[in-house]
């Protein structure tokens, strides 16, 4: 069964798409008047997760959603792929663990950058939802 991709999703097929996703989330953060450091945090998180999609699943999609209300700024980012899944999620969330020879900071580092971070992974599908939440000034 084919996955239904939302119309407003950013397709992830090449490194250029990582740049598009990063730019889109940064522009939303700027428009919502988040601090420069928060803009950098959320852009870095999106870069890291979308890079993982290309590295491990070859393609996927990213959706950036403004869930803000009058009291709080909320940016939600959903990232999906139909790759092999993460074999041992508990291990993958540990600092220093890497299957690609990298630093092993990707998933745990991204979790620290965001206020909410949820991941569901199994063979054929990985879904990540992450949020940055700030009080309005």
Beta strands, then each sheet from edge to edge (+ up, - down):
strand 1: 10-12
strand 2: 60-66
strand 3: 72-81
strand 4: 116-122
strand 5: 125-135
sheet 1: 1+ 2- 3+ 5- 4+
end
